[in-house]
Amino acid sequence: MRYLVFLSLCALALYAATAEDIYRIYKTKGIDAVEDFLKQEFESKEVKTFQKPVVSKTPVEPKVIKKEPKVKVVKAKNPTEKELISKDFWLKQIRGMDVAYGYYEDLDSLIVCEKERKRCEVYRNSEDEGLELIKGHDVIMGKNGDKIKRGDLKTPVGVYEITKRFKPSDPFYGPLAFSLSYPNLFDVLRGKNGSGIWIHGMPLDGKDREDLSKGCVVMENDAIQVLDTEINANKTMTIIGENKVPPMSKEVVATLLSEVYKWQRAWKVNDINMYLNYYSNDFKKVDGSRKEQFAAMKKQIFSRKEKKTITFEHMNIAPYPTLDNRKVFKISYYQTYKSPSFASKGEKELYVELVGKKMMILAEK
């Protein structure tokens, strides 16, 4: 009977050994040897069943996408004249900065408006990182085309500073308004006129009226209150384009910066030919005089060979939108000028065109 039981166990344990093996053990060593053999086989199988399998493959490390480290550029505090006129120097200085809508040393915020899209975007400016988009606002603006004259109901295309933040006396203009510096020098010299171009809100009575814009930039009242928290009105510039404002490349910014300082150097050393070579044949002074009269006056001054000290501070360069897609820019800075016969300090404005890699001055104030 004991023999039959163990034969049944043998049938169940075929995965460990064959029936012939067990029978041979039984015939040669007896039933006790069969019991020992089966006990060893079952215990060994149980251990193998519950044992964690050993993985012989070498573990594969997860793929890590390495981000390019941000390069911290230590800006030169007192750059030499040789550095200032070098485009490579400026390319290093602006590396890592967002200069798509300009280079600004003395600006807190920038508003970029597109008439066609009826949209204004607000940017915060950082000395180290350049421009950072804060928020976009839907707006209403004037008729298509650049503003030419008073009453044409067009929003001007160009670059303008905020000159004042105020609460309008007429509720038609909403709870808050910012006046813009239209017409600027470039506008005046091109015969454009008019005034009173604001960024303002909607009628406080909530009623829709015709010609809400009248050439201004109009925002919902909630939005203009938000805008007031986003900008420092005393240091904010507004760029208005008919459609998308063409972005600037670092190459263009560096070229303009080096060109400005080359022009400054020619001025310092009384190199009249190089100096006048930076002025376009279309150049006009603020008084309306043209290049011929300006050149005659400068030749007389340069002939004195006086030693001059000229410094530029708080340099700002903005792309200046035009309907004919010319590469025009507004350059503004604080200038200190000193010579034996004359001294002055004050804000300076240049309106320049980039022709190839050459800066040509169109207007100067």
C-alpha positions as CSV (number, residue, x, y, z in Angstrom):
1,M,0.0,0.0,0.0
2,R,2.8,2.3,0.9
3,Y,4.4,1.6,-2.4
4,L,1.2,2.6,-4.3
5,V,1.0,5.9,-2.4
6,F,4.5,6.8,-3.4
7,L,4.0,5.9,-7.0
8,S,1.1,8.4,-7.0
9,L,3.4,11.0,-5.5
10,C,5.9,10.1,-8.2
11,A,3.3,10.8,-10.9
12,L,2.7,14.3,-9.4
13,A,6.4,15.0,-9.2
14,L,7.3,14.2,-12.8
15,Y,8.6,17.8,-13.2
16,A,11.5,16.9,-10.7
17,A,12.3,13.4,-11.8
18,T,10.9,10.5,-14.0
19,A,9.0,7.5,-12.6
20,E,11.8,5.3,-13.6
21,D,14.2,7.2,-11.4
22,I,12.0,6.8,-8.4
23,Y,11.4,3.1,-9.1
24,R,15.1,2.5,-9.3
25,I,15.7,4.2,-6.0
26,Y,12.9,2.1,-4.5
27,K,14.4,-1.2,-5.8
28,T,17.9,-0.5,-4.7
29,K,17.5,1.5,-1.5
30,G,14.0,1.0,-0.3
31,I,10.9,3.1,0.4
32,D,12.7,5.3,3.0
33,A,15.2,6.5,0.3
34,V,12.3,7.4,-2.0
35,E,10.8,9.5,0.8
36,D,14.1,11.3,1.3
37,F,14.5,11.9,-2.4
38,L,11.0,13.3,-2.8
39,K,11.4,15.6,0.2
40,Q,14.6,17.0,-1.2
41,E,13.1,17.6,-4.6
42,F,9.9,19.3,-3.3
43,E,11.9,21.6,-0.9
44,S,14.3,22.6,-3.7
45,K,11.4,23.4,-6.1
46,E,9.6,25.5,-3.5
47,V,12.7,27.6,-2.9
48,K,13.1,28.1,-6.7
49,T,9.4,29.0,-7.1
50,F,9.5,31.8,-4.5
51,Q,13.0,33.0,-5.1
52,K,13.3,36.5,-6.8
53,P,14.8,35.9,-10.2
54,V,18.3,37.2,-10.7
55,V,18.6,39.7,-13.6
56,S,21.9,39.4,-15.3
57,K,21.5,42.3,-17.6
58,T,23.2,45.5,-16.9
59,P,20.6,48.2,-15.8
60,V,19.9,50.8,-18.5
61,E,20.2,54.3,-17.1
62,P,17.2,56.6,-18.0
63,K,17.9,59.1,-20.8
64,V,18.4,62.6,-19.4
65,I,17.8,65.6,-21.7
66,K,20.5,68.0,-20.8
67,K,19.5,71.6,-20.8
68,E,22.0,74.0,-22.1
69,P,23.3,76.0,-19.1
70,K,22.4,79.6,-19.1
71,V,25.5,81.7,-19.6
72,K,25.9,84.5,-17.1
73,V,27.6,87.3,-18.9
74,V,29.5,89.7,-16.6
75,K,28.9,93.1,-18.2
76,A,31.7,95.5,-18.5
77,K,31.1,98.4,-16.1
78,N,33.6,100.8,-17.7
79,P,34.1,99.5,-21.3
80,T,37.0,100.9,-23.2
81,E,36.6,102.9,-26.4
82,K,38.0,99.9,-28.3
83,E,35.3,97.7,-26.8
84,L,32.4,100.1,-27.4
85,I,33.1,100.3,-31.2
86,S,33.4,96.5,-31.4
87,K,30.4,94.5,-32.6
88,D,31.8,91.3,-31.1
89,F,32.0,93.1,-27.7
90,W,28.3,93.9,-27.9
91,L,27.4,90.4,-29.1
92,K,28.9,89.1,-25.8
93,Q,27.2,91.8,-23.8
94,I,23.7,90.9,-25.0
95,R,24.2,87.1,-25.1
96,G,21.3,85.5,-23.2
97,M,19.1,88.6,-23.5
98,D,15.8,88.9,-25.3
99,V,16.3,91.8,-27.6
100,A,13.5,91.0,-30.1
101,Y,11.8,94.3,-29.5
102,G,14.9,96.3,-28.7
103,Y,17.8,97.0,-26.3
104,Y,17.1,99.1,-23.2
105,E,19.4,100.3,-20.5
106,D,16.9,102.8,-19.1
107,L,13.4,101.4,-19.4
108,D,11.2,99.5,-17.0
109,S,8.4,98.4,-19.4
110,L,7.5,98.2,-23.1
111,I,4.1,98.0,-24.8
112,V,4.0,96.6,-28.3
113,C,0.8,97.1,-30.2
114,E,-0.4,95.7,-33.5
115,K,-3.3,97.6,-35.2
116,E,-4.3,94.8,-37.6
117,R,-4.5,92.2,-34.8
118,K,-6.0,94.7,-32.3
119,R,-3.7,93.5,-29.6
120,C,-1.1,95.0,-27.2
121,E,1.5,93.0,-25.3
122,V,3.2,94.3,-22.2
123,Y,6.9,93.4,-21.5
124,R,9.0,93.9,-18.4
125,N,12.6,94.9,-19.0
126,S,15.5,93.4,-17.1
127,E,19.1,94.7,-17.4
128,D,20.5,91.1,-17.5
129,E,17.8,89.2,-19.4
130,G,16.1,91.8,-21.6
131,L,12.4,91.7,-22.3
132,E,9.9,89.3,-20.7
133,L,6.3,89.1,-21.8
134,I,3.9,89.8,-18.9
135,K,0.4,89.9,-20.5
136,G,-1.5,90.6,-23.7
137,H,-4.6,92.8,-23.9
138,D,-7.3,93.1,-26.6
139,V,-7.7,96.7,-27.7
140,I,-9.6,99.0,-30.1
141,M,-7.5,101.2,-32.4
142,G,-8.1,103.7,-35.2
143,K,-8.5,103.3,-38.9
144,N,-6.0,101.4,-41.1
145,G,-2.9,103.3,-42.2
146,D,-0.5,105.7,-40.5
147,K,-1.7,108.9,-39.0
148,I,-0.9,111.9,-41.1
149,K,-3.1,114.8,-40.0
150,R,-5.4,115.8,-37.3
151,G,-8.9,114.3,-37.5
152,D,-8.1,111.4,-39.8
153,L,-9.0,109.0,-36.9
154,K,-5.9,106.9,-37.5
155,T,-3.6,105.5,-34.8
156,P,0.0,106.6,-35.5
157,V,2.6,104.0,-36.4
158,G,5.9,104.5,-34.6
159,V,7.6,104.7,-31.2
160,Y,6.3,106.8,-28.4
161,E,7.0,107.4,-24.7
162,I,4.2,107.7,-22.1
163,T,4.3,111.4,-21.1
164,K,1.6,111.4,-18.5
165,R,-0.7,109.2,-16.4
166,F,-3.9,110.8,-15.5
167,K,-7.7,110.5,-14.8
168,P,-9.6,112.0,-17.7
169,S,-12.1,114.7,-16.9
170,D,-14.5,113.3,-19.6
171,P,-16.0,110.0,-18.6
172,F,-16.0,109.0,-22.3
173,Y,-12.3,108.1,-21.9
174,G,-12.8,105.7,-18.9
175,P,-11.2,105.7,-15.5
176,L,-7.6,106.1,-16.5
177,A,-5.5,107.3,-19.4
178,F,-1.8,107.5,-20.5
179,S,-0.8,110.2,-23.1
180,L,1.7,109.3,-25.8
181,S,4.5,111.5,-27.2
182,Y,2.8,111.8,-30.7
183,P,4.0,113.6,-32.8
184,N,7.6,112.8,-32.2
185,L,10.5,114.5,-34.0
186,F,10.5,111.9,-36.9
187,D,6.7,112.5,-37.3
188,V,7.1,116.3,-37.4
189,L,9.9,116.2,-39.9
190,R,7.8,114.1,-42.2
191,G,4.9,116.6,-42.0
192,K,2.6,114.6,-39.7
193,N,0.4,116.6,-37.3
194,G,-2.3,116.1,-34.7
195,S,-2.1,115.4,-31.0
196,G,-3.9,113.8,-28.1
197,I,-3.1,110.2,-28.8
198,W,-3.8,108.3,-25.6
199,I,-4.1,104.8,-24.2
200,H,-7.4,105.0,-22.4
201,G,-10.5,103.1,-21.1
202,M,-14.1,102.7,-22.3
203,P,-17.0,105.1,-21.5
204,L,-17.9,104.9,-17.8
205,D,-21.7,104.8,-18.6
206,G,-21.1,101.4,-20.3
207,K,-22.7,102.5,-23.6
208,D,-21.2,101.7,-27.0
209,R,-20.5,104.7,-29.1
210,E,-19.2,105.2,-32.6
211,D,-15.5,106.0,-33.1
212,L,-14.5,104.9,-29.7
213,S,-10.8,105.1,-30.7
214,K,-10.6,108.4,-32.7
215,G,-6.9,107.3,-33.2
216,C,-6.2,106.3,-29.6
217,V,-5.5,102.8,-28.1
218,V,-8.7,101.8,-26.2
219,M,-8.9,99.1,-23.6
220,E,-11.6,97.6,-21.4
221,N,-11.7,99.4,-18.1
222,D,-10.7,96.4,-16.1
223,A,-7.8,95.9,-18.5
224,I,-6.5,99.4,-18.2
225,Q,-6.5,99.1,-14.4
226,V,-4.4,95.9,-14.8
227,L,-2.1,97.7,-17.2
228,D,-1.6,100.4,-14.5
229,T,-0.2,97.7,-12.2
230,E,2.1,96.2,-14.9
231,I,4.0,99.3,-16.0
232,N,6.0,102.2,-14.6
233,A,4.5,105.0,-16.6
234,N,7.5,107.2,-16.1
235,K,9.8,104.7,-17.8
236,T,7.6,103.0,-20.4
237,M,7.8,103.1,-24.2
238,T,5.1,102.1,-26.7
239,I,5.7,100.7,-30.2
240,I,2.8,100.7,-32.5
241,G,2.9,98.7,-35.8
242,E,0.3,98.4,-38.5
243,N,0.8,94.7,-38.3
244,K,3.4,92.6,-36.6
245,V,6.4,94.6,-35.4
246,P,9.5,93.1,-37.1
247,P,11.7,91.5,-34.4
248,M,15.3,92.6,-34.0
249,S,18.2,90.1,-34.1
250,K,21.2,90.2,-31.8
251,E,23.3,90.9,-34.9
252,V,21.3,94.0,-35.7
253,V,21.4,95.3,-32.1
254,A,25.2,94.8,-31.8
255,T,25.7,96.4,-35.2
256,L,23.7,99.5,-34.1
257,L,25.5,99.8,-30.8
258,S,29.0,99.6,-32.4
259,E,27.9,102.1,-35.1
260,V,26.7,104.6,-32.6
261,Y,30.0,104.5,-30.7
262,K,32.0,104.7,-34.0
263,W,30.0,107.9,-34.8
264,Q,30.7,109.2,-31.3
265,R,34.5,108.5,-31.8
266,A,34.6,110.4,-35.1
267,W,32.9,113.3,-33.3
268,K,35.5,113.2,-30.5
269,V,38.5,113.2,-32.7
270,N,37.2,115.8,-35.2
271,D,37.1,113.4,-38.1
272,I,34.6,115.4,-40.1
273,N,34.5,113.1,-43.1
274,M,33.8,110.0,-41.1
275,Y,31.3,111.9,-38.9
276,L,29.3,113.3,-41.8
277,N,29.4,109.9,-43.5
278,Y,26.9,108.7,-40.8
279,Y,24.3,111.2,-42.0
280,S,21.7,110.2,-44.6
281,N,21.2,112.5,-47.6
282,D,17.6,112.7,-46.3
283,F,18.7,114.0,-42.9
284,K,16.8,116.9,-41.3
285,K,17.5,118.8,-38.2
286,V,14.8,119.7,-35.7
287,D,14.6,123.2,-37.2
288,G,14.0,121.6,-40.6
289,S,17.4,122.4,-42.1
290,R,19.0,119.7,-44.3
291,K,22.3,118.0,-44.5
292,E,24.1,120.7,-46.6
293,Q,23.5,123.4,-43.9
294,F,24.3,121.0,-41.1
295,A,27.5,119.9,-42.7
296,A,28.7,123.5,-43.3
297,M,28.1,124.3,-39.6
298,K,29.9,121.1,-38.4
299,K,32.9,121.7,-40.6
300,Q,33.4,125.1,-39.1
301,I,33.2,123.6,-35.5
302,F,35.5,120.7,-36.3
303,S,38.1,123.0,-37.9
304,R,38.9,124.3,-34.4
305,K,40.3,120.9,-33.5
306,E,39.1,121.3,-29.9
307,K,39.5,118.5,-27.5
308,K,36.0,117.1,-26.6
309,T,34.6,114.9,-23.9
310,I,31.4,113.1,-25.0
311,T,29.7,110.4,-23.0
312,F,26.5,108.5,-23.7
313,E,24.5,106.9,-20.9
314,H,21.2,105.0,-20.5
315,M,21.2,103.8,-24.1
316,N,17.9,102.6,-25.6
317,I,17.3,101.2,-29.1
318,A,13.8,100.4,-30.4
319,P,12.7,99.1,-33.8
320,Y,10.6,101.8,-35.5
321,P,7.8,100.4,-37.6
322,T,7.1,101.9,-41.0
323,L,4.5,101.1,-43.7
324,D,7.3,100.7,-46.3
325,N,9.3,98.2,-44.2
326,R,12.4,100.3,-44.0
327,K,14.9,99.2,-41.3
328,V,14.4,102.3,-39.1
329,F,15.2,102.5,-35.4
330,K,14.9,105.1,-32.6
331,I,18.0,105.5,-30.5
332,S,17.8,107.6,-27.3
333,Y,20.3,108.2,-24.5
334,Y,21.6,110.8,-22.1
335,Q,24.5,112.8,-23.5
336,T,27.2,114.9,-21.7
337,Y,29.2,117.1,-24.0
338,K,32.1,119.3,-23.0
339,S,34.7,121.3,-25.1
340,P,36.6,124.6,-24.4
341,S,33.9,126.6,-26.2
342,F,30.7,124.7,-25.3
343,A,29.1,122.3,-22.7
344,S,25.7,120.7,-22.5
345,K,23.8,117.9,-20.8
346,G,20.5,116.3,-21.8
347,E,18.4,113.7,-23.5
348,K,19.4,112.9,-27.1
349,E,17.3,111.3,-29.9
350,L,18.4,109.8,-33.1
351,Y,16.2,108.3,-35.8
352,V,18.4,106.0,-37.9
353,E,18.1,103.6,-40.9
354,L,20.3,100.5,-41.2
355,V,21.5,100.3,-44.8
356,G,23.4,97.0,-45.1
357,K,25.6,97.2,-42.0
358,K,25.9,101.0,-42.0
359,M,23.9,103.3,-39.7
360,M,22.5,106.4,-41.4
361,I,21.1,109.2,-39.3
362,L,17.7,110.5,-40.6
363,A,16.9,112.9,-37.8
364,E,18.6,114.2,-34.6
365,K,17.5,116.1,-31.6
